[in-house]
Amino acid sequence: MAVAVGRLGDGGARDTRPGRIEEIWANLAIASVPIPSCLMTTRRLMIEARGLHKSFGETHALRGLDLSAAEGTILVVLGPNGAGKTTAVRILTTLTRPDAGTATVAGIDVLHHPADARQRIGVAGQYASLDELLTGRENLVMIGRLYRLPGSTARQRADALIDRFELNDAADRPAKTYSGGMRRRLDLGAALMAQPPVIFLDEPTTGLDPKGRLSMWDLIEELAKSGTTVLMTTQYLEEADRLADDIAVIDHGRVIAQGTADQLKRQVGGERLEITIGEGSSIDAARRVLGALGAGPVRVVDVARRASVAITSHQGVLTRAIRELDAAGVAVDDIGFRRPTLDEVFLAITGRPPEESHETAAEQVA
């Protein structure tokens, strides 16, 4: 199969020679450039944004944002409040126009043909958009009718979604009586009434209890398995780790890292040596010992009395660590190797934990 590939970085002529794309990926791999998994497949791109810029007065919400997601995959856009996640979603869903850049969804230019794009997408925002006085079933049927579905089709789809999202017992109750988790599921059902090939979920689990979050995760995974392309934003790193085919880390309006969870973790380094320091022992002494053993800075969680450092090899490290910690008078409650978490990836990439930023007023309005 011939695959059209533009020259990387210069927007030049397109190369359709068979095998050319594999050659490019091979060269990138040699150069240790992480390649998003959505680009390692022949599935068509269902979401593509290039060079998106958006400002609100003096606030630059987006500064050349690039995103892409292949058919039937989950792209998780990860970042702190104010990073530009919601602004990007609003542009891709035709609710806001960018100052510069291009965006296509399901092959449709959302800037030039927004009405056509709206027929191909579903959107569930941070807050459920429901009519409080209507029942759950009536809300779904109303959305179906707004999509100009025949009445019988709207009712059939509403019934199917109510069953799929386990809302049968509450289907004929007013939406104002629903719990937070039920409202989220109903809102997601509304976004699926037109059976769109692409769905956008803006922080879909914010405010849910652990059970509600797990239930929402299952629903999102089912969507992707059925062929729906999902772009979801989140601040929760464990959510990205669980769901994402690809992760785009956004900070200050641009993508600063992209790849699978494993690719991003490898950027931080391989495995880490982690210890839990016994009560009464010096955390500073433990830090010095680990600093001499590892590669890179020692990370310490004072409250948990836990410290870790990246290592380049397993060989002899554990034995040496135990011996030198004992010689330094550091009691160890636990010691072992583990892989880095996405929290550590985010901290290494941005220099701060994901919850440290504050959402800008401009993006809240956007």
C-alpha positions in Angstrom: 0.0 0.0 0.0 1.3 3.5 -0.9 1.1 5.9 2.1 1.3 9.6 1.6 3.9 11.2 3.8 5.0 14.8 3.8 8.6 15.8 4.4 8.9 16.1 8.2 9.0 19.6 9.5 9.0 21.6 6.2 5.5 21.1 4.7 7.1 20.1 1.4 6.1 17.7 -1.3 4.4 14.5 -0.4 6.1 11.1 -0.9 3.9 8.2 -1.9 6.5 5.6 -2.5 5.6 2.2 -1.0 7.7 1.5 2.1 8.7 5.2 2.5 6.8 5.6 5.8 8.6 2.6 7.3 11.9 4.1 6.3 11.0 7.4 8.1 9.9 5.5 11.3 13.1 3.5 11.3 15.2 6.7 11.0 13.2 8.3 13.9 13.7 5.2 16.0 17.4 5.3 15.4 17.4 9.0 16.5 15.4 8.0 19.7 12.5 10.1 18.8 9.3 8.8 20.4 6.6 8.0 17.8 2.9 8.2 18.8 1.3 4.8 18.3 -1.5 6.4 16.2 1.2 7.1 13.6 2.5 3.5 13.6 -0.8 2.2 12.1 -2.4 2.3 8.7 -5.7 3.3 10.4 -6.9 6.7 9.2 -6.5 9.7 11.4 -9.8 10.7 12.9 -8.5 13.8 14.8 -5.8 16.0 13.5 -4.8 19.5 14.7 -1.7 21.4 13.5 -0.3 24.6 14.8 -3.3 25.7 16.9 -2.9 29.1 18.5 -5.5 30.9 20.7 -5.2 33.9 22.9 -7.6 35.6 25.2 -6.3 39.1 25.6 -2.9 38.8 27.0 -3.3 35.2 27.9 -2.0 32.7 25.4 -4.1 29.5 25.8 -2.6 27.6 22.9 0.9 28.2 21.4 1.2 25.9 18.3 -0.6 22.8 19.5 -0.4 19.6 17.5 -2.6 16.6 18.2 -3.6 13.4 16.3 -5.6 10.3 17.0 -6.2 7.2 14.8 -9.5 5.5 14.4 -10.7 3.4 17.3 -8.0 4.7 19.7 -8.0 6.7 22.9 -5.9 9.8 23.0 -5.5 11.2 26.5 -4.6 14.9 26.7 -2.9 15.3 30.0 -2.0 18.5 31.8 -2.6 20.8 34.7 -5.4 23.3 34.9 -4.8 26.2 32.5 -2.6 24.1 30.2 -4.9 24.6 27.3 -6.8 21.3 27.3 -10.3 22.7 27.3 -9.5 25.3 24.7 -8.2 22.6 22.4 -11.4 20.6 22.8 -13.5 23.6 22.2 -11.7 24.3 18.9 -11.9 20.7 17.8 -15.7 20.6 18.6 -16.4 23.9 16.6 -17.2 25.9 19.8 -14.2 28.2 19.5 -12.2 29.4 16.5 -8.4 29.4 16.7 -6.3 32.4 15.9 -4.1 30.2 13.6 -3.7 26.6 12.7 -5.8 23.8 11.2 -8.1 21.1 12.6 -9.9 18.2 11.0 -12.2 15.6 12.6 -13.3 12.5 10.8 -11.8 14.0 7.7 -13.8 17.2 7.9 -12.2 20.7 8.3 -13.9 22.0 11.5 -13.0 25.6 10.6 -14.5 25.7 7.1 -17.3 23.1 7.5 -18.3 23.2 11.2 -21.9 22.1 10.6 -20.7 18.9 8.8 -18.2 18.3 11.6 -20.9 18.5 14.3 -22.7 15.6 12.6 -19.7 13.4 13.2 -18.8 14.1 16.8 -20.2 13.7 20.3 -19.2 15.9 23.2 -19.4 15.4 27.0 -18.0 18.4 28.9 -16.8 18.7 32.5 -20.3 19.3 33.7 -23.3 17.3 32.5 -25.6 19.3 30.2 -29.0 17.9 31.1 -32.5 19.3 31.5 -33.1 18.8 35.2 -36.9 18.6 34.8 -36.9 15.9 32.1 -36.4 12.2 32.9 -33.2 10.5 31.8 -35.1 8.8 29.0 -36.7 12.1 27.9 -33.3 13.8 27.9 -31.9 11.2 25.5 -34.9 11.3 23.2 -34.7 15.1 23.1 -31.1 15.0 22.1 -31.9 12.5 19.4 -34.7 14.7 18.0 -32.3 17.7 18.0 -30.0 15.5 15.8 -33.1 15.2 13.6 -33.5 11.5 14.2 -37.0 10.1 13.6 -39.0 9.7 16.8 -39.0 5.9 16.8 -35.2 5.8 16.1 -34.6 8.3 18.9 -36.6 6.2 21.4 -34.9 2.9 20.3 -31.4 4.4 20.8 -32.4 6.0 24.1 -33.6 2.6 25.4 -30.4 0.9 24.2 -28.2 3.5 25.8 -30.1 3.4 29.1 -29.6 -0.4 29.2 -25.9 -0.1 28.2 -25.2 2.4 30.9 -27.2 0.6 33.5 -29.7 3.4 34.1 -32.8 1.3 33.7 -34.0 1.8 37.3 -33.7 5.6 37.1 -34.7 6.1 33.4 -38.1 7.6 34.2 -37.0 9.7 37.1 -36.2 13.4 36.7 -32.5 14.0 36.0 -32.3 16.3 39.1 -32.6 13.2 41.3 -29.5 11.5 39.7 -26.2 11.1 41.5 -23.0 12.5 40.1 -22.0 9.2 38.5 -25.5 8.7 37.0 -25.5 12.2 35.5 -22.1 11.6 33.9 -23.3 8.3 32.4 -26.5 10.0 31.1 -24.4 12.8 29.6 -22.1 10.4 27.9 -25.2 8.6 26.6 -26.5 11.9 25.1 -23.2 12.4 23.4 -23.6 8.9 21.7 -27.2 9.4 20.5 -26.1 10.2 17.0 -23.7 7.3 17.0 -20.7 9.5 16.2 -17.4 8.1 15.1 -15.5 10.6 17.3 -16.2 11.6 20.8 -14.6 14.2 23.0 -14.6 13.8 26.8 -13.5 16.8 28.8 -12.3 15.6 32.2 -15.2 13.0 32.3 -14.4 11.6 35.8 -13.9 14.9 37.7 -15.9 14.8 40.9 -16.8 11.1 40.7 -16.2 8.7 43.6 -13.8 5.8 43.0 -16.6 3.4 42.0 -18.0 5.9 39.6 -14.6 6.6 38.1 -14.0 2.9 37.5 -17.4 2.5 35.9 -16.7 5.4 33.6 -13.3 3.9 32.6 -15.0 0.7 31.6 -17.5 2.6 29.4 -14.7 4.6 27.7 -12.8 1.4 27.0 -15.9 -0.2 25.5 -16.3 2.8 23.2 -12.8 2.4 21.7 -13.2 -1.4 21.3 -16.4 -0.7 19.3 -14.4 1.5 16.9 -15.1 5.0 18.3 -12.2 7.4 18.4 -12.0 9.0 21.9 -10.1 12.2 22.9 -10.3 12.8 26.6 -8.7 15.3 28.8 -7.7 14.6 32.3 -5.5 15.7 35.3 -5.4 12.2 36.6 -2.3 10.3 35.7 -3.6 6.9 36.7 -6.5 7.5 34.3 -4.1 8.1 31.4 -2.1 5.0 32.5 -5.2 2.8 32.4 -6.9 4.1 29.3 -4.6 5.7 26.8 -3.3 4.3 23.5 -1.4 7.6 23.3 -0.8 10.4 25.8 -0.1 14.0 24.8 1.3 16.0 27.7 0.3 19.7 27.4 1.8 22.6 29.3 1.5 26.3 28.6 -0.5 25.7 25.4 1.8 23.2 23.6 2.5 19.5 23.6 5.7 19.0 25.5 5.8 15.1 25.2 3.8 12.5 23.4 3.8 8.7 23.2 2.4 5.7 25.0 2.6 5.4 28.8 5.6 3.1 28.4 7.4 5.4 26.0 7.0 8.4 28.3 8.2 6.4 31.3 11.3 5.4 29.4 12.0 9.1 28.8 12.4 9.5 32.6 14.7 6.6 32.8 14.5 2.8 33.3 13.7 1.3 36.7 14.1 3.1 40.0 15.5 1.8 43.3 13.0 2.8 46.0 13.3 2.5 49.8 11.0 3.2 52.7 13.0 4.7 55.5 12.4 3.5 59.0 11.3 5.8 61.8 14.1 7.6 63.5 16.5 7.2 60.6 17.9 10.2 58.7 16.2 11.0 55.4 19.2 13.1 54.4 21.6 10.2 55.0 19.4 7.9 52.9 19.4 10.6 50.2 23.2 10.7 50.1 23.5 6.9 49.8 21.0 6.7 47.0 22.6 9.7 45.2 25.9 7.8 45.1 24.2 4.6 43.8 21.9 6.0 41.1 21.8 8.1 38.0 20.1 11.5 38.4 18.4 13.2 41.4 17.0 11.4 44.4 13.3 12.0 44.8 12.0 12.0 48.4 8.5 12.0 49.7 9.0 13.2 53.3 5.5 12.3 54.6 5.7 8.7 53.4 9.5 8.5 54.3 10.1 7.2 50.8 13.0 7.9 48.5 13.9 6.7 45.0 16.5 7.1 42.4 16.9 6.0 38.7 19.3 3.2 38.1 21.1 2.0 35.0 21.6 -1.6 35.9 20.3 -4.1 38.5 23.6 -5.8 38.9 24.8 -5.6 42.5 22.8 -2.5 43.2 20.4 -4.0 45.8 23.1 -5.7 47.8 25.3 -2.6 47.7 22.3 -0.4 48.7 21.5 -2.5 51.7 25.1 -2.6 52.9 25.7 1.1 52.5 22.4 2.2 54.1 23.2 0.0 57.0 26.7 1.5 57.3 25.1 5.0 57.3 22.8 4.0 60.1 19.6 4.1 58.0 17.0 1.5 58.9 15.0 0.4 55.9 11.4 -0.9 56.2 11.2 -1.8 52.5 13.4 -1.8 49.4 13.0 -2.8 45.8 13.0 -1.9 42.1 10.0 -0.4 40.3 9.2 1.4 37.1 8.6 5.1 37.1 5.0 6.4 37.4 3.3 8.9 35.2 3.4 11.3 38.1 7.2 11.2 38.0 7.1 11.5 34.2 5.0 14.7 34.5 7.3 16.1 37.3 10.4 15.4 35.2 8.9 17.0 32.1 7.3 20.0 33.6 9.2 20.5 36.8 6.1 20.4 38.9 3.3 18.0 39.9 0.1 18.2 37.7 -2.1 19.6 40.5 0.2 22.6 41.1 -1.0 24.8 38.3 -4.2 26.9 38.5 -6.7 27.3 35.7 -6.7 30.7 34.0 -9.8 32.8 34.0 -9.5 33.0 30.2 -9.7 29.2 29.8 -12.6 29.0 32.2 -14.5 31.5 30.0 -13.4 29.7 26.8 
